[in-house]
Amino acid sequence: MDFKMKKISLLIIMLGLFASTNTLFGQAKKPTLMVLPSDNWCEQRYFMTEFDNQGTNQKVPNYKQAFQEDTELGQVISKIGSLMIDRGFPLKDVEQELKSIEARTAEDNMTMSSTSGSSISESPLDKLKNKARADIIIQIWWKINKTEQGKSVSFVLEAFDAYTSKRIAASTGNGLPNNTDIVPVLLQNAIIANIDPFAAQLQSHFDDMFNNGREIRLTVKKWDSWENNLETEIDGNEIRNYIYDWLEKNSVKGRFNESNTTENRIDYEQVRIPLYDERNRALDARQFAINLQKYLKAAPFNFEVKLMTRGLGEAILVLGEK
């Protein structure tokens, strides 16, 4: 009897461990996604607009116009989003985010130095990234083919890190000919055969970020009017060395690449920052750079420091004035 009771107790413990393990994996964090039509798709359908990027006209997709005028786009985005939600990925509603951005009519897309008038612009896509704050952007391109057996669809599905714009996953394929299904269904059926490997690539990238930090770019510069430069010594050490030491302490595992350094400018690439802050909020380049800004504004430096950003993944600190 005692032997049977021990076997039952052992079985209960094993089942409990199994359930705990499943719960742990089930609660693993997933990257937040945002699904958009590709630049090429927008270009082919003339859903493009121009904006002024520091005096240079730049063409970018006009997502608002695309959603308003293309009858298939909303359904296609919804179908792809549904496939990703079924695999546990949180999804941002792009159309709603676009409406929210438009409602903020007082927003100015230029940040200027109050002293020198120097400015940095923010593209419409950067505005969308900053508002939606997704980890990964999925872009979809598709084309309808007419065959003797019926309509078929070709597609390209690509995923980009929203912070660095690096391609992290891709899938392409063709659906089977069909005369009865509408385009969104044709596309969904074509993608289903390739979606699991694609989702695995997304999760692998996010797992790397979770373990090794999110990648950003950081630039430190000086205003021409500043009497110091980055080689100026304070308490026997150059300013740029203080910044280097700060990054070593505050980046994940001390991982970053100092790609360029002069007396006037330092470029840091592949800076790995924590995915979340101490309050479990997603950390971006601006929030990370604010801490460096505070460090340089405090003793023994007491510098005036202007912070500017490009999208979620790039921060620029300019020393000497606001």
Secondary structure, DSSP 4 states (H G I P E B T S, - for coil): -HHHHHHHHHHHHHHHHHHHHHHHHHT-----EEEEE-HHHHHHTT-EEEEEETTEEEEEE-HHHHHHH-TTHHHHHHHHHHHHHHTT--EE-HHHHHHHHHH-TT--SEEE-TTT--EEE--HHHHHHHHH--SEEEEEEEEEEEETTEEEEEEEEEEEETTT--EEEEEEEEPPPBSSS-HHHHHHHHHHHHHHHHHHHHHHHHHHHHHH-EEEEEEEEE-TT-S--TT-EETTEEHHHHHHHHHHHHSGGG--EEEEE-SSEEEEEEEEE-SB-TTSPBP-HHHHHHHHHHHHHSTTT---EEEEEETTTEEEEEES--
